[in-house]
Amino acid sequence: MRRASLTALIALPATTVVAGCGLGAGPAPSAVRLTVTRDFGGRVVRSSTAPRVRGAETAMSLLLRNATVSTRYGGGFVQSIDGLGGGQEGGQPVDWFYYVNGVEASKGAASTNVHAGDHIWWDRHDWSQTDHIPAVVGSFPEPFLNGLEGKRLPVRVECVAVAGPACRTVRTRLRDAGVTAGVAAIGGGVTASQTLRVAVGPWRDLGGDPAVATISEGPRSSGVYARFAGRGATLALLDQDGHVAQTLLAGAGLIAATRSGEDAPKWVVTGTDDAGVERAAQDFAEGALRDRFALAVTPQGAQVGLPLVAR
């Protein structure tokens, strides 16, 4: 089966999933969120800040307990949620993918334990351009607040201008969310691979970082449906087919996340220039980022979720 299917497989494909089953013994995780969307977060199917939990849970049992789910392959593959199925749409492949605290799951849903504070997000989308989107921004303040797999990670804000307004805004937003973050200049020392980093500054000053350079190579490399060009002077917004749907010039911003291998995700708050970075920093907040895979900000301040999806 394709990578799209593997993200929803349970550990034992031959075992039938029983609706409502969980891990059984053990305390129920607290403060869990469950979100189900379609079209890269463009439409909410269901959302709950207090889903039903019963003892220890997995991502699969949590979904089964709170939604109407049909499965295939002996119960190992999520085929539909609340009547919305995978397969083909408009001639393109669509399937269900899930993310834990904004990070694409690396194993089957029945093998992924739910921890306190986790945000489990299922989204059904077109994967014709890529079946691997390693990190998304729509679960903010995760993964900064509760980390990954039940473990909080150190957070570091890396800025082109440490004393600048964009850097201050990003640090304030994290502090307001209950996150303690260090701060450093871009390139200011070696950072451990399990440190969550937020790079803040114009793209021309960030694009040389190998952790974020893949964004300019498009979604198949980074999972981000946007590309900078002209040494960062233009920002192309891509649709779900990978085509340029809109090009933004001076004053445009972008908030996105990507990941390399098993390293912690790397976020960027960037733009075509300083004004664009400041606009992006102002939108580095839960309300603006909710259910977005990535967020572009136009020179006029309008928020644009990425990729652009035809309605």
MIBA-223638 format. One record per residue: residue in one letter; x, y, z of N, C-alpha, C in turn. Coordinates in steps of 0.001 Angstrom, whole numbers. Layout:
R   residuo       n.u       n.v       n.w      ca.u      ca.v      ca.w       c.u       c.v       c.w
R         A         X         Y         Z         X         Y         Z         X         Y         Z
...
END
This chain:
R   residuo       n.u       n.v       n.w      ca.u      ca.v      ca.w       c.u       c.v       c.w
R         M       842     -1205         0         0         0         0       866      1239         0
R         R       334      2351      -527      1067      3596      -623      1284      4222       739
R         R      2225      5173       809      2512      5879      2058      1260      6510      2651
R         A       331      6934      1796      -902      7546      2293     -1673      6586      3171
R         S     -1626      5332      2842     -2356      4353      3628     -1627      4017      4920
R         L      -309      4026      4880       455      3555      6017       257      4411      7255
R         T       -21      5691      7096      -191      6541      8270     -1407      6160      9085
R         A     -2345      5429      8518     -3553      5058      9254     -3610      3573      9602
R         L     -2541      2831      9300     -2578      1391      9569     -2388      1093     11042
R         I     -3033        57     11514     -2791      -385     12881     -1605     -1337     12905
R         A     -1154     -1693     14093        55     -2494     14212      -130     -3892     13626
R         L     -1305     -4488     13802     -1565     -5827     13301     -2690     -5767     12282
R         P     -2352     -5658     10983     -3381     -5468      9970     -4435     -6560      9933
R         A     -4120     -7759     10380     -5097     -8843     10320     -6100     -8785     11456
R         T     -5852     -7919     12425     -6744     -7824     13575     -7863     -6845     13291
R         T     -9089     -7259     13506    -10226     -6378     13285    -10315     -5347     14396
R         V    -10476     -4096     14033    -10631     -3041     15016    -12061     -3046     15538
R         V    -12217     -3045     16830    -13537     -2988     17439    -13822     -1557     17856
R         A    -14916      -992     17380    -15231       395     17671    -15265       630     19161
R         G    -14588      1712     19571    -14598      2111     20974    -13504      1471     21790
R         C    -12706       548     21213    -11689      -105     22011    -10522       833     22253
R         G     -9901       674     23403     -8741      1489     23751     -7655       587     24274
R         L     -6665      1156     24951     -5605       354     25511     -6045      -343     26791
R         G     -7141       155     27380     -7642      -493     28585     -7089       142     29836
R         A     -6348      -644     30640     -5868      -171     31931     -4974      1044     31765
R         G     -5014      1902     32763     -4186      3093     32740     -5041      4333     32789
R         P     -4460      5439     33251     -5232      6677     33369     -5592      7252     32004
R         A     -6755      7871     31929     -7164      8520     30685     -6357      9797     30496
R         P     -5862     10063     29301     -5107     11298     29069     -6019     12521     29197
R         S     -5511     13569     29792     -6292     14784     30008     -5987     15825     28941
R         A     -6910     16782     28808     -6726     17944     27923     -6412     17553     26484
R         V     -7024     16454     26019     -6813     16001     24647     -7744     16755     23704
R         R     -7275     17032     22496     -8099     17644     21457     -8178     16696     20265
R         L     -9331     16644     19635     -9520     15833     18431    -10135     16709     17349
R         T     -9469     16768     16216     -9951     17554     15085     -9998     16667     13851
R         V    -11068     16782     13085    -11204     16072     11815    -11558     17116     10758
R         T    -10739     17208      9712    -10958     18198      8655    -10796     17534      7288
R         R    -11057     18310      6278    -10807     17887      4906    -10129     19028      4153
R         D     -9528     18697      3006     -8943     19707      2114     -7882     20541      2810
R         F     -6908     19863      3430     -5791     20539      4084     -6266     21503      5172
R         G     -7254     21062      5928     -7777     21891      7008     -8790     22922      6574
R         G     -9133     22926      5300    -10020     23960      4774    -11454     23867      5274
R         R    -11899     22654      5608    -13259     22473      6104    -13228     21570      7333
R         V    -13885     21989      8377    -13922     21214      9611    -15065     20209      9538
R         V    -14749     18939      9761    -15747     17881      9813    -16260     17728     11241
R         R    -15348     17706     12194    -15711     17732     13609    -14497     18217     14403
R         S    -14781     18828     15540    -13713     19344     16381    -14173     19325     17828
R         S    -13316     18815     18699    -13678     18737     20111    -12459     19000     20980
R         T    -12614     19903     21935    -11562     20140     22919    -11741     19231     24129
R         A    -12805     18438     24132    -13042     17491     25221    -13661     16211     24661
R         P    -12921     15479     23798    -13480     14241     23251    -13628     13185     24347
R         R    -14464     12190     24061    -14650     11104     25012    -13378     10263     25081
R         V    -12912     10009     26294    -11764      9128     26517    -12143      8136     27605
R         R    -11529      6965     27544    -11832      5928     28534    -10559      5136     28770
R         G     -9889      5450     29849     -8614      4795     30114     -7573      5242     29101
R         A     -6496      4485     29023     -5455      4803     28046     -6029      4685     26633
R         E     -5580      5558     25755     -6120      5593     24397     -4990      5581     23368
R         T     -5318      5107     22175     -4468      5293     21009     -5160      6282     20077
R         A     -4426      6739     19071     -5038      7649     18105     -6222      6989     17410
R         M     -6131      5668     17178     -7227      4964     16522     -8425      4827     17457
R         S     -8189      4394     18695     -9321      4186     19605    -10011      5506     19926
R         L     -9243      6592     20014     -9841      7900     20265    -10770      8290     19122
R         L    -10318      8040     17888    -11150      8366     16728    -12407      7504     16716
R         L    -12243      6208     16934    -13384      5294     16913    -14405      5634     17994
R         R    -13927      6137     19110    -14817      6457     20210    -15619      7733     19962
R         N    -15129      8578     19058    -15730      9901     18902    -16259     10208     17514
R         A    -16150      9277     16580    -16629      9513     15225    -17146      8208     14646
R         T    -17866      8312     13539    -18322      7132     12811    -17260      6780     11782
R         V    -16654      5626     11937    -15475      5265     11149    -15709      3943     10432
R         S    -15333      3894      9161    -15309      2611      8462    -13859      2316      8092
R         T    -13534      1017      8068    -12165       606      7812    -12103      -412      6689
R         R    -10892      -629      6207    -10623     -1657      5196     -9402     -2453      5637
R         Y     -9072     -3483      4843     -7895     -4295      5097     -7916     -4861      6521
R         G     -9030     -5504      6880     -9127     -6135      8178     -9180     -5162      9327
R         G     -9618     -3948      9056     -9721     -2943     10103     -8474     -2107     10274
R         G     -7489     -2288      9403     -6223     -1591      9577     -6099      -259      8878
R         F     -7079       115      8068     -6962      1321      7262     -8242      2128      7391
R         V     -8114      3392      7747     -9290      4256      7868     -9767      4619      6470
R         Q    -10927      4121      6111    -11498      4397      4805    -12383      5630      4826
R         S    -13182      5789      5895    -14057      6954      5953    -14253      7392      7396
R         I    -14488      8676      7552    -14830      9265      8848    -16083     10090      8645
R         D    -17114      9787      9428    -18392     10479      9322    -18903     10501      7885
R         G    -18708      9381      7183    -19222      9219      5832    -18350      9778      4733
R         L    -17238     10402      5078    -16345     10996      4082    -15207     10033      3813
R         G    -15180      9466      2614    -14245      8397      2315    -13046      8824      1497
R         G    -12049      7954      1494    -10876      8138       653    -11083      7492      -702
R         G    -10066      7557     -1523    -10150      6980     -2861     -9745      7976     -3921
R         Q    -10683      8365     -4782    -10436      9308     -5874    -11440     10449     -5797
R         E    -10974     11645     -6102    -11854     12806     -6177    -11316     13730     -7259
R         G    -12143     13995     -8254    -11677     14839     -9351    -10512     14234    -10093
R         G    -10423     12917    -10098     -9333     12244    -10787     -8041     12191    -10006
R         Q     -8044     12666     -8752     -6838     12678     -7940     -7028     11803     -6707
R         P     -5930     11228     -6185     -6051     10375     -5002     -6285     11209     -3743
R         V     -7200     10778     -2900     -7441     11420     -1613     -7473     10335      -547
R         D     -6943     10648       616     -6956      9701      1718     -6878     10465      3035
R         W     -7042      9699      4115     -6957     10258      5457     -5528     10159      5982
R         F     -5038     11248      6537     -3740     11323      7191     -3962     11849      8612
R         Y     -3058     11522      9524     -3225     12092     10859     -1909     12639     11400
R         Y     -2080     13629     12275      -958     14373     12846     -1143     14454     14357
R         V       -46     14334     15070       -69     14459     16522       756     15679     16903
R         N       102     16666     17485       755     17921     17849      1476     18563     16659
R         G       840     18462     15507      1366     19121     14325      2449     18362     13588
R         V      2665     17108     13946      3697     16301     13294      3054     15069     12683
R         E      3365     14803     11425      2810     13635     10750      3192     12371     11499
R         A      2216     11501     11713      2461     10269     12455      3440      9376     11704
R         S      4320      8741     12456      5329      7880     11848      4951      6406     11916
R         K      3826      6098     12578      3408      4708     12676      1890      4645     12690
R         G      1362      3432     12709       -68      3238     12629      -806      3840     13802
R         A     -2055      4208     13563     -2834      4918     14567     -3074      4080     15817
R         A     -3176      2756     15688     -3393      1906     16852     -2114      1656     17622
R         S      -987      2092     17076       297      1970     17765       746      3302     18354
R         T       -56      4340     18185       307      5671     18666      -475      5987     19932
R         N       195      6008     21052      -456      6314     22319      -783      7800     22404
R         V     -1915      8102     22999     -2320      9491     23213     -1861      9917     24598
R         H     -1153     11048     24660      -649     11578     25922     -1425     12829     26322
R         A     -1295     13199     27562     -1972     14397     28067     -1595     15610     27220
R         G     -2616     16379     26844     -2401     17593     26077     -2259     17399     24585
R         D     -2288     16158     24111     -2089     15906     22677     -3245     16447     21837
R         H     -2893     16952     20664     -3884     17334     19657     -3787     16322     18525
R         I     -4798     15477     18389     -4859     14483     17315     -5701     15075     16193
R         W     -5101     15183     15021     -5741     15859     13895     -5735     14928     12688
R         W     -6930     14577     12227     -7106     13792     11006     -7552     14725      9887
R         D     -6919     14588      8728     -7308     15405      7573     -7343     14530      6326
R         R     -8392     14718      5541     -8526     14013      4259     -8153     14982      3159
R         H     -7127     14624      2379     -6701     15559      1328     -6075     14844       132
R         D     -5936     15605      -900     -5318     15195     -2155     -3818     14986     -1914
R         W     -3320     13805     -2286     -1882     13566     -2109     -1174     13327     -3446
R         S     -1728     13922     -4509     -1114     13743     -5823       275     14376     -5903
R         Q       519     15437     -5136      1820     16094     -5168      2802     15498     -4164
R         T      2295     15077     -3032      3141     14440     -2036      2279     13672     -1045
R         D      2764     12511      -632      2077     11764       412      2834     11891      1734
R         H      3684     12900      1822      4476     13103      3037      4558     14589      3356
R         I      3741     15023      4300      3796     16396      4812      4254     16283      6260
R         P      5531     16473      6527      6090     16090      7828      5639     16925      9010
R         A      5257     18184      8775      4848     19037      9897      3908     20118      9384
R         V      2974     20508     10256      1990     21543      9926      1905     22508     11103
R         V      1323     23683     10846      1299     24723     11888       -41     24827     12603
R         G     -1051     24073     12156     -2414     24290     12613     -2767     23772     13981
R         S     -1795     23161     14698     -2054     22714     16062     -1413     23643     17096
R         F      -921     24812     16667      -285     25752     17590     -1185     25998     18805
R         P      -667     25991     20035       752     26085     20414      1530     24776     20457
R         E       947     23713     19928      1736     22476     19784      2597     22571     18529
R         P      3747     21911     18540      4271     21010     19567      5091     21706     20652
R         F      5070     23040     20675      5900     23773     21626      5472     23546     23071
R         L      4160     23398     23298      3663     23331     24666      3824     21947     25280
R         N      3405     20907     24569      3429     19551     25127      4404     18608     24439
R         G      5055     19082     23378      6108     18291     22766      5605     17129     21943
R         L      6411     16087     21891      6132     14917     21068      6236     13655     21912
R         E      5291     12735     21701      5273     11445     22393      5343     11621     23906
R         G      4629     12622     24401      4542     12839     25837      5741     13517     26462
R         K      6673     14013     25646      7892     14628     26173      8034     16049     25635
R         R      8099     17012     26542      8332     18391     26132      9762     18543     25641
R         L      9939     19354     24609     11250     19575     24008     11696     21015     24253
R         P     12996     21250     24299     13467     22634     24396     13072     23414     23153
R         V     12819     24699     23340     12377     25574     22246     13360     26732     22117
R         R     13695     27053     20889     14643     28136     20647     14151     28983     19480
R         V     14077     30287     19684     13732     31245     18632     15030     31805     18077
R         E     15243     31639     16773     16473     32086     16131     16119     33227     15181
R         C     16665     34401     15438     16242     35602     14718     17386     36254     13955
R         V     17051     36790     12804     17999     37619     12080     18282     38885     12879
R         A     17245     39461     13462     17379     40659     14307     16785     40327     15673
R         V     17629     39940     16619     17152     39499     17928     16365     40595     18639
R         A     16756     41840     18441     16072     42951     19105     14936     43528     18264
R         G     14679     42946     17116     13666     43479     16206     12251     43160     16641
R         P     11262     43852     16075      9866     43659     16483      9327     42270     16182
R         A      9709     41667     15063      9191     40331     14729      9680     39300     15739
R         C     10942     39373     16093     11496     38433     17067     10812     38601     18417
R         R     10602     39825     18840      9925     40071     20114      8498     39539     20092
R         T      7810     39726     18976      6424     39260     18874      6342     37746     18974
R         V      7214     37030     18274      7204     35569     18311      7490     35073     19726
R         R      8442     35668     20395      8765     35266     21771      7585     35539     22703
R         T      6925     36681     22495      5756     37018     23324      4634     36028     23106
R         R      4379     35656     21846      3309     34706     21545      3579     33359     22230
R         L      4814     32906     22207      5151     31649     22864      4995     31773     24377
R         R      5465     32872     24934      5339     33069     26382      3873     33102     26795
R         D      3048     33793     26012      1621     33863     26335       950     32491     26276
R         A      1516     31592     25474       972     30234     25363      1529     29300     26435
R         G      2371     29828     27302      2942     29023     28370      4224     28312     28003
R         V      4885     28782     26943      6098     28140     26450      7315     28983     26797
R         T      8284     28373     27421      9560     29027     27692     10503     28746     26530
R         A     11042     29795     25945     11903     29635     24775     13182     30434     24937
R         G     14276     29849     24503     15519     30585     24412     15527     31422     23153
R         V     16483     32304     23027     16582     33156     21843     18043     33285     21451
R         A     18293     33320     20161     19653     33454     19655     19608     34055     18266
R         A     20756     34570     17844     20874     35053     16474     20952     33866     15526
R         I     20490     34046     14310     20602     32998     13294     22059     32556     13187
R         G     22254     31236     13240     23606     30703     13144     24404     30836     14414
R         G     23742     31196     15520     24452     31423     16771     24661     30167     17584
R         G     25447     29247     17101     25779     28052     17875     25059     26816     17385
R         V     25531     25680     17859     24986     24388     17472     23753     24090     18324
R         T     22702     23598     17690     21475     23251     18396     21224     21756     18254
R         A     20837     21121     19354     20550     19686     19328     19409     19385     18374
R         S     19436     18190     17803     18426     17820     16808     17030     17734     17407
R         Q     16933     17584     18733     15625     17501     19376     15235     18815     20047
R         T     15717     19907     19495     15279     21238     19899     14310     21777     18862
R         L     13133     22230     19300     12168     22858     18398     12654     24275     18106
R         R     12849     24576     16840     13396     25881     16475     12407     26668     15621
R         V     12359     27956     15870     11558     28876     15069     12515     29909     14488
R         A     12685     29886     13176     13563     30842     12508     12744     32057     12092
R         V     13218     33258     12461     12474     34494     12218     13346     35454     11426
R         G     12871     35827     10249     13612     36792      9437     13242     36681      7978
R         P     13680     37634      7148     13404     37571      5707     13989     36303      5096
R         W     13322     35793      4067     13764     34549      3460     15194     34631      2944
R         R     15605     35793      2454     16962     35911      1918     18014     35577      2971
R         D     17648     35719      4256     18583     35437      5337     18384     34061      5956
R         L     17318     33367      5566     17028     32047      6128     17251     30916      5148
R         G     17176     31213      3859     17170     30171      2834     18426     29332      2794
R         G     19497     29813      3401     20722     29031      3413     20757     27965      4485
R         D     19784     27970      5378     19707     26959      6434     19198     25662      5827
R         P     19991     24585      5870     19546     23327      5244     18213     22824      5790
R         A     17905     23165      7050     16661     22678      7652     15429     23312      7035
R         V     15578     24494      6421     14416     25176      5853     14529     25397      4347
R         A     15713     25174      3784     15920     25455      2362     15000     24632      1471
R         T     14574     23474      1950     13718     22621      1124     12370     23274       822
R         I     11974     24287      1586     10689     24943      1327     10658     25523       -86
R         S     11776     26046      -540     11809     26621     -1890     11818     25557     -2976
R         E     11890     24284     -2601     11854     23209     -3581     10446     22649     -3759
R         G      9479     23193     -3006      8097     22792     -3189      7671     21670     -2268
R         P      6411     21274     -2361      5827     20322     -1409      6451     18937     -1432
R         R      6957     18491     -2552      7522     17144     -2584      8790     17033     -1754
R         S      9432     18168     -1489     10642     18168      -662     10358     18530       787
R         S      9442     19477       995      9230     20014      2340      7843     19771      2906
R         G      6864     19474      2026      5478     19406      2469      4794     20753      2513
R         V      5505     21823      2137      4961     23181      2174      4605     23615       752
R         Y      3355     24055       576      2871     24443      -749      3145     25934      -996
R         A      4419     26286     -1010      4846     27660     -1285      6301     27604     -1722
R         R      6711     28603     -2484      8104     28686     -2916      8529     30139     -2968
R         F      9701     30431     -2448     10299     31747     -2628     11179     31721     -3868
R         A     11271     32857     -4530     12132     32994     -5701     12750     34380     -5686
R         G     13693     34592     -6595     14324     35906     -6694     15005     36324     -5409
R         R     15765     35388     -4814     16434     35624     -3529     15446     36051     -2451
R         G     14243     35490     -2533     13242     35746     -1509     12357     36940     -1771
R         A     12501     37575     -2925     11718     38784     -3196     10284     38481     -3580
R         T     10005     37257     -4027      8636     36877     -4382      8266     35576     -3674
R         L      6990     35464     -3353      6469     34279     -2680      5339     33716     -3522
R         A      5551     32527     -4074      4531     31860     -4890      3695     30950     -4005
R         L      2373     31118     -4070      1448     30273     -3327       929     29198     -4268
R         L      1019     27945     -3862       682     26831     -4723      -691     26266     -4375
R         D     -1350     25715     -5399     -2609     25027     -5147     -2331     23551     -4882
R         Q     -3384     22766     -4675     -3204     21366     -4319     -2577     20544     -5439
R         D     -2592     21081     -6660     -1958     20401     -7791      -511     20821     -7979
R         G       -11     21685     -7096      1368     22138     -7186      1583     23287     -8139
R         H       506     23869     -8670       620     24986     -9596       640     26311     -8835
R         V      1320     27292     -9402      1336     28621     -8803       -31     29260     -8995
R         A      -716     29534     -7893     -2055     30115     -7953     -2031     31611     -7695
R         Q      -997     32076     -7003      -897     33501     -6668       558     33802     -6345
R         T      1023     34971     -6755      2387     35392     -6450      2336     36690     -5662
R         L      3001     36695     -4513      3037     37852     -3636      4412     38508     -3707
R         L      4420     39819     -3618      5677     40568     -3730      6034     41191     -2373
R         A      6482     42411     -2377      6947     43068     -1153      5863     43090       -86
R         G      6264     42818      1145      5334     42873      2272      4602     41590      2557
R         A      4941     40486      1876      4260     39209      2076      4994     38370      3112
R         G      4233     37579      3876      4824     36743      4914      4393     35299      4809
R         L      5089     34432      5537      4798     32997      5527      5134     32409      6895
R         I      4224     31574      7392      4490     30750      8566      4327     29304      8135
R         A      5370     28516      8305      5336     27129      7844      6234     26291      8740
R         A      6083     24977      8622      6906     24040      9383      7299     22887      8481
R         T      8479     22350      8721      8925     21166      8004      9771     20341      8964
R         R     10244     19223      8480     11008     18327      9358     11938     17471      8520
R         S     13102     17199      9052     14067     16337      8382     14264     15080      9207
R         G     13882     13946      8658     14063     12682      9348     13385     12654     10698
R         E     14137     12255     11728     13618     12166     13089     13940     13406     13915
R         D     14516     14423     13282     14791     15667     14000     13485     16338     14416
R         A     13564     17222     15403     12394     18010     15773     12000     18914     14610
R         P     10715     19240     14475     10289     20138     13390     10993     21491     13478
R         K     11143     22121     12322     11688     23474     12237     10604     24377     11659
R         W     10256     25441     12373      9275     26413     11916      9978     27634     11361
R         V      9300     28308     10434      9801     29586      9927      8709     30638     10022
R         V      9089     31801     10460      8254     33003     10400      9041     33953      9530
R         T      8661     34040      8272      9518     34682      7297      8695     35524      6329
R         G      9363     36090      5333      8665     36919      4364      9593     37427      3291
R         T      9028     38175      2383      9813     38725      1278     10712     39868      1730
R         D     10407     40449      2879     11196     41561      3420     10826     41724      4889
R         D     11383     42740      5538     11118     42936      6963      9637     43158      7247
R         A      8964     43895      6373      7537     44161      6584      6745     42864      6524
R         G      7094     41984      5606      6407     40699      5515      6648     39831      6735
R         V      7872     39847      7251      8185     39081      8456      7360     39585      9635
R         E      7234     40904      9760      6453     41467     10862      4979     41097     10740
R         R      4450     41059      9517      3056     40635      9340      2888     39178      9740
R         A      3839     38354      9338      3764     36942      9707      3849     36774     11221
R         A      4727     37515     11867      4881     37415     13322      3591     37777     14044
R         Q      2871     38760     13539      1611     39156     14166       591     38024     14106
R         D       700     37154     13099      -235     36037     12954       290     34743     13560
R         F      1401     34816     14263      1951     33651     14960      1153     33461     16245
R         A       -71     32970     16086     -1014     32855     17198     -2029     31767     16872
R         E     -2632     31210     17902     -3535     30082     17731     -4706     30398     16814
R         G     -5305     31557     16978     -6476     31888     16173     -6181     31950     14690
R         A     -5043     32520     14320     -4694     32648     12907     -4226     31326     12303
R         L     -3582     30492     13114     -2970     29275     12587     -3878     28052     12656
R         R     -4958     28126     13402     -5796     26948     13638     -6197     26254     12336
R         D     -5933     24958     12275     -6324     24093     11151     -5637     24468      9840
R         R     -4530     25181      9900     -3782     25509      8685     -2588     24561      8536
R         F     -2337     24128      7332     -1107     23381      7082        72     24353      7020
R         A      -132     25492      6415       815     26607      6427         2     27865      6180
R         L       563     29013      6514      -181     30264      6399       650     31323      5693
R         A        94     31872      4623       691     33032      3963       -79     34278      4371
R         V       608     35409      4398        -7     36687      4725       280     37644      3577
R         T      -748     38199      2990      -569     39100      1857       -49     40449      2322
R         P       463     41271      1400       909     42612      1774      -200     43453      2396
R         Q     -1445     43098      2135     -2585     43814      2723     -2996     43223      4073
R         G     -2310     42163      4505     -2593     41562      5791     -3608     40436      5771
R         A     -4080     40028      4593     -5049     38933      4505     -4345     37592      4771
R         Q     -5048     36715      5472     -4520     35389      5778     -4950     34394      4716
R         V     -3990     33619      4209     -4252     32654      3152     -3719     31296      3578
R         G     -4621     30333      3792     -4195     28992      4127     -3620     28282      2911
R         L     -2586     27472      3125     -1921     26763      2036     -2038     25256      2245
R         P     -2184     24515      1103     -2275     25008      -262     -3629     25652      -547
R         L     -3700     26402     -1641     -4975     26934     -2090     -5765     25788     -2718
R         V     -6989     25607     -2273     -7817     24485     -2713     -9028     25027     -3454
R         A     -9231     24522     -4670    -10392     24947     -5457    -11664     24446     -4793
R         R    -12663     25309     -4689    -13940     24942     -4060    -14922     24479     -5131
END
